[in-house]
Amino acid sequence: MRLRALLDTDALGLKLLGGEDELDRTVRGVMTTDLRDPSRYLAGGELVLTGLAWRRDADDSEPFVRILVQAGVTALAAGEAELGDVPEDLVVACARHRLPLFAVHESVAFATITEHVVRQVSGERAGDLAAVVDRHRRMMTSGPAGGGPDVVLDLLGTDLDLRAWVLSPTGRLIAGSKAAGPGLPAETWARLAGEHLAAVRTGRRGPHRVVLGATTYSLFPVRSTGRSPQPARDVRETVLSDWLLAVEADAGDWPEERLDLLYGVTQLIAVERDRRDAARTVRRRLAQEVLELVQTGAAPAEIAARLRVAAPVLLPGLGAAPHWQVVVARVDWDGGEIEGGPVAQALLEEVLVDPAVAGPEHSDRIAVAHTGGEAIALVPLPAVSTEHDGTETGVLADALLASVRDPLTAGLDDDGRLTLGVSAAVHSAEGLRGALEEARHARRVAAARPGRVCAAGHQELASHVLLLPFVPDDVRRAFTARLLDPLRDYDRRHRAELIPTLEAFLDCDGSWTRCAARLHLHVNTLRYRVGRIEQLTSRDLSRLEDKLDFFLALRMS
């Protein structure tokens, strides 16, 4: 708003004492102060209200006005309640520095002026921002020249003083406003995403209010604008793929106009989300074509030709053909009425992106198809390095879900599961079919584990870990009961700790001295316990076969 509008508002009781030529200045805020130097609290553009308590004599006016001008203040309004008329030395100092000066009648409270200015400025900002958002929406819907979500988030920062971020459902940063600064810790983003997914699963309408520490956030869902042929009939179809807008503010206190503005911003972001989804069509088609060739038993030369087409699309500028890994994922919902393939496809495109990398562009290197209830990703690796212990680097199952497990568990609630399997890297078309089967086997191993979000890698397929999940439950119970129940019963009656002793003995490879040291026992006491184990089970722990049986029984129990 402009100074002239303030002067024309009779209810404010303002009288102009100087600066008639400056009445077209813009007021961006208001501040009340009686500090001798309030510069640290000024951002520029304010109307400063003062009761003149800082003034001890006439010499104080000049430095006070100079400080205000250097801070970029728009105007000064001095109250008449303390000293009666505004001192002439203040009038002269303001005239010297061309700072407009008003007198505030003693019957008018500073709170009245503050409330009026804040209401007017906020309304104008919201109106200006709404117009900019509408213009930006038209630009984005007509072509890619809009600049993406970063532009509209910057508008939220500059015009409404709101720190805001766009996050993926796993808590990865998609975009942030410049006003948001360097951003928040990754753990905070993950917690915000988890809180949002949990709220969406309960059916509550947004925005969702979340308090982390001393900071309040409002979470707005960013939903598709409707590019899919059919709208989602069940929230589970989209909850694990929709973005969210996180705003550092409590939207519960906002008027409807501001809420409508933020919902307009989410619609604008959704347009960009749909455009980026559409851009993935080529990569998805490449993955689908390669997958069909592999599954139908096509000749390696034909598969290799298709991979040569895919490599430059996924890794532009790469000279040699890359290595490839295969990742298989399933999302299963209780009841089976929700198709899990598309959900798993969207999740793979998300979790295969390094969570520390901001923005969605790095997902351009991932090709994901879905067939039936599973999603299959072809992950190109420019090179495969080898660690000192001989293991190859690349996509690692354990690391894949480390940062996203908590938010995804919230989204899956108590009726969904995500399981993933990761193959070893292969360097030719001949190895791709084996990699696919390896990833599928690893996913089945993951599915046999407890938990809502589980993954397994190819390393586990060369271990007994591969076999244990597929032992029928009745066989598992009978095997463990035959070996371990006598020991458990004895422990209950005598508190002898035979089960912990057995575990430690096997873990120490049958070494009496190491096991005794670990358990803080004398070797003779350890020998007595092991002898009791052998007596109760009719087994001999010096024999490899009996050691192996005990080991497997403990693992399956």
Disulfide bonds with the S-S distance in Angstrom:
none
